[in-house]
Amino acid sequence: MRLGLILSEAFTGLRRNASMVISVILVTFVSLTFVGAAMLMQMQIGKMQSYWSDRAQVSVFMCATSSNAPTCTAGAAASQDEIDQVRATLDGSALAPLIRDYTFLTSDEVFENAKQQLPEDIVGVVTADQFNATFNINLVDQSQSDVIAEAFGGQVGVESVDDQLQYLEPLFQALTVATYVAVGIAGLMLIAAVLLIATTIRLSAFARRRELGIMRLVGASNRFIQTPFVVEGVLAALVGSALASVAVWAIVGVGVDQYLRGSVAFITSWVDLGDVAFVIPVIVVIGVILAALSASFAIRRWLRA
């Protein structure tokens, strides 16, 4: 009976302040959508970093006849002794524990691979000795690529050391900035939602001030009086959370699965509906907790006034 009365009072308040309730729903929807999008973006960054950290290589380019680095002899490719010295360093006790595996491509092999990508008119005028013999190194921990650079930087016969992961760092940084922007917007929108919920509860309480006065006179407890107003805020937030959940699902189910996954070839690891299943409960809980706290605080202040 008490539950029925509480729900009846809550729906009465929602009906009387329909325009404000719609505003609360919309603001909650937008803010929680930004929260969900920020979480998905952070998950995507983590997936990309994990994927490329396992596959990105550190390449040690030996001197070629076209090299002009200070460590190279002009017009001369790296000698076999210089190549063997690099291999010995890679197999040595200092670097071997850091290296998962490595491969060595001669200048002829690099040239053959390049033929498949270069235009025919260019292939006809270049020779194999103009291409760098290369050690491609897979590290146990890609964050230790600086160790390889320090080990071979300035070594005679080595033109340069190249960390492939560094080319993806600008992308990771851009996504991180976008995540911060989404979090900032979500925070502002959540503040707006909390203020709207509090205003809606105060208006609802003012519209029912006579009923509240009667309830106080007959001995109703403050908790019983406050509960319908808290339920109002929670119900409005639940509707907004449900809309935000649909939006987050659409971002992944439609935007990622049906568009980005097929059109962006260099990213092979995307967030999926499994990640959405984790995000949705989080944004729902955030919405409900904020609504309950703001509604409870607003009605308590109104009753004390």
N, C-alpha and C positions, 0 to 999 in steps of 0.2 A: 504493500500500500504506500509506504514512504517512498519507495523507488518510483512508483507511478506518479506520485505527486511531484517529486523532484524533476522527473522528465517532462511532465506537463508544464511546470513553471519554466523550465529551460526553453522548451519550444515556443512558449508564449513570448518570452523575451526575444528569441530569434525572429519571431514574426513581427513584433512591434518595431524592431530596429533592422529591418531587412536590408536597407541600403548600406548601413554601416557593416552589417555582417558580410555582405557581398564584397565590400572593400577589404575586410579582414581576410576573406578567402583568397581574393586576388593577390594581395600583398604577400600572404603566406605562400601561395603557389609560386610566385615569382622568386621570392627569397630562397625557398627550399629547392627550387630548380637550380638556382645558382650554386647552392651548397652541393647538390648532387653532381652538377657538372664539374665543380672544382675537385670533388673526390675522384670522379672518373678520370679527369685529366692527370691527377697525381698518380693514379693507378697506371695510366697509359705511359707516363714517363718512366715509372718503375719497370714496366714490361719491356719498354724499348731499351732502357739501359741494361737490363739483365740479358736481353737477347743479343745486343751488339757487343756487350762485354765478353760474351762467350765466343763471339765470332770475329770481332775486330782483331786485326793483326798489327804487329809492329814490323815494319819492313826495313831491312838494312840494305841500302842500295850501294853496290860496289861501283867503282869508277868505270866509265866507258870512254871510248875515244872522243866522245862529244862533251865530256864533263869538263867544267872549268872551276871546280871547287879547289880551295887551297891544298887539300889533302890528296889531290889527284895530279898526276904528271900529264901535262898538256899533250893531247893526241895519243895517249896510251891508256889502255884498259887495265883494270886491276890484274895483277899477276896471280898465278896459282898459289904462290907462297902467301900472298896477302889474303886470298880467299881461305886458305887453310888456317891462317891465324885467327880469322873471325870464327871459323867453325870450332877451333880448339877453345876459344874463349866461351862460346855458347855451351860447349860440352864440359867446361871446367866446373869445379866445385862451387864457385861463387855464384854463377848464373843458372846452372842446371836445376836447382830446386825451384826456381821461379818460372821455368819454362815447361809448358805442357808438351809441346812438340814444335818442330820447325821443319820447313822444307826449303830446298835450295833450287832455284831456277837459273840455268846458265843463260847467257845473253842470246844464244840461239833459240832456247825454249821461249824466252820472253818475246823474241822477234816473231816466232811462229804464232804465239797467242795474239800478238798485235796485228798480224795480217788479217785476222778475222774482223777487226774493228776499224782499221785504217782504210781510207779510200785507196783505190788501185793506183792512182797517179802518184800518191805519196809512197806506197810500198815499193814502187819501182825505183825510187831514188835514195832509199835508205838501206843500210846494211846492218847485219846482226850485231857487229861490234859497236854500233852506236847506241845499243840498248844496254841497260844496266843489268848485270847479273844480280840476283836478289835473294836474300834470306827472308822468308816470311815466317814470323815467329808468333806462336800462340802462347800467351802467358797464363799461368794459373790464376793470377789476379791482375786484371787489366790496369788497375790503378798504379801498378808498379812499372809502368812503361818508361817512366823517367830513368829507371835504373839502366835499361837497355840503351837509352840515349846517352847517358853519361859514360857507359862502358865503351861505346864505339864512336862517340863524338870526337872529332879531331884525329881519329886513327888513320894512318896512311893507307890508301886504297879504298877507303869508305867515303863515298860522296855525301850521303845524308842518311839520317834515320827518321822514319816517318811513322807516326802513330795514327792509324786510320780512325780511331775513336775521336780524335780531336776535331774531325770534320763534322761530327754530329753534335758537338758541344753547343754550337749556336742554336741548333734546333731545340736541344734540351733546355737551354736558357730561355728561349722564347716561350716554350710551353710552361716553364716555371713562372715566368712573369704573367702569362695569361691566367695561370692558376691563382696567383696572388690577386690579380684584378677581380677574378670571379669571387674569391673569398671576401674581398673588400666590399664589392657590391652586395653580396649576400649578407654581410654583416649589417650594412646600412638598411637593407630591406627588412632584415629581422628586427632591427630596432623600430622601424616604422610599423611593423606588424604588432610588436609588443605594445606600442603606444596606442595603436588603433584598437587593439583588444581591450586595453584598459579604459579607453574612452567609451567603447561600446558597452562595457559592463557598467560604467557610471551612468550612462544614459538609461540603460535598462533599469538600474536601481532607482533612478530618479522617477521614471515612469511608474514604478510600482511602490512608491514611497508609502502610500496609504496601506497597502497590503503588508509591507514590511513592518510598519508601525503596529498593525494589529497582531502580527505574528510575535512581535516582541512582548506585547501586552499579555498574550496568552501563554507566555513562557517558553517559546521556541528558542532553542539554543542557537548560538552564533554559527556553529558548524552547519546546522540544518538550514539556516537562512542563506549562508554563503554557497552551499553546494550547488544549487541550480545555476548560479552565475558562473561558477567554475565550469560546470558542464556546458554552458553556452559557449564559453571560449574554447573549450576542448573540441566541441563538435565543429565549430567553424574552422579550427586549425586542422582537424581530421579531414575535412573536405578539401582544404588547400593542400594538405599533404598528399591526399589521393591524386589530385590533379598533378602535383609535382612528380609523383611516382610514375604516372602515365607519361609525362614529358621526358623523364629520365630514361624510361624504357624505350620511348620513340627515338631518343638521341642515339642509343646503341642499336636497337632493333632495325631502325630505318636508316639513320644517318651513317652509322658505322658499317653494319652488316651488308646493307644493300648498295651503298655508294662508296664510302672510303676504302673498304677492304678490297674492292676490285679496281679502284682508280689510282690508289697510291701504292705502287708496287714495292718500293724499297722498305716499307714497314710491313712486316709479316706477322707481328704479334700485336693484336688489338684487344682492347677490353671487350668482354662478351656479356651475355645475359647472366652468367654466373656472378660476374662483378656487380651487375645491376641488382641481383638478389641480395647482395650484401649492403648496397648503398640504400635501397628503399627502406628497410627497417630503421636505418640510422636517421634518415631525414624525417620519417614519421615520428620517431621518438623525440627528436629535437623539436619538432613542431608542437607536439602534445605537451612536453615539459614546459616550453616557453609560454604556451597558452595558459596552462594551469597556474604557473607562477604569477604571470601578469594579471590574470583574472582574480586570483586569490588576493594579491596585494591591493588591487583596485577596490574590490568590495570591502576589504577590511578598513581601508582608509575612509571609504564613504560611510561605513557604519559608525566609525569613530567620530566623524565630523558632526 
